[in-house]
Amino acid sequence: EAGVTQFPSHSVIEKGQTVTLRCDPISGHDNLYWYRRVMGKEIKFLLHFVKESKQDESGMPNNRFLAERTGGTYSTLKVQPAELEDSGVYFCASSQVTSGLYEQYFGPGTRLTVT
Amino acid sequence: DAKTTQPPSMDCAEGRAANLPCNHSTISGNEYVYWYRQIHSQGPQYIIHGLKNNETNEMASLIITEDRKSSTLILPHATLRDTAVYYCIVRVGGSSYKLIFGSGTRLLVRP
């Protein structure tokens, strides 16, 4: 069974540009989460989808970040326009059931560098 | 903020047991304790979780004190590949099951 995949693995963009990160969860997992770690900080929750609906987006830093999950399968996270402080590693995770008692499986992350 | 406190670093010898402590004195009755680890440059990896009983799986054992205010993750026979940052997480309930990561314990397994 394929794990959580993320694309791209690395992205280097200039300040002001737009970047879109993609996450493909494990097949059949309704729950999808985005997290990120910016330099020197802890891993922080961004948002949680249940199928195509946003269950919790309390961790989204500002309106430059837009997450979508059309059709309840893969998800994208767009940063527009990117700022220097957005540099970090963005992780996606998925889990099987809404009860939350099942572990979240994480992808390898996308390393974003904004110059 | 994270609801857990862990030592910033520990080390142990290869082949020996690694015992990683965690304090979670404000844990609520329906909150679970989860352990994840992050090996360099990889995504966090689930290890084990528990509510109040001790748990064991193929990776580790989790010992939770009777008052549930602390727990210990035990890697029975640590290998070099167990060198990683270990996170003890009290899972937030409600409608979102987000994980709140603290700074974790950096475990170094020595040859």
Interface residues (C-beta under 8 A of the other chain):
Chain A: V4 N31 Y33 Y35 E42 I43 K44 F45 H48 Q55 D56 S58 G59 F91 A93 S95 T98 G100 L101 E103 Q104 Y105 F106 G107 P108 G109
Chain B: A2 Y32 Y34 Q38 S41 Q42 G43 P44 Q45 Y46 H49 Y87 R91 G93 S95 S96 Y97 K98 L99 I100 F101 G102 S103
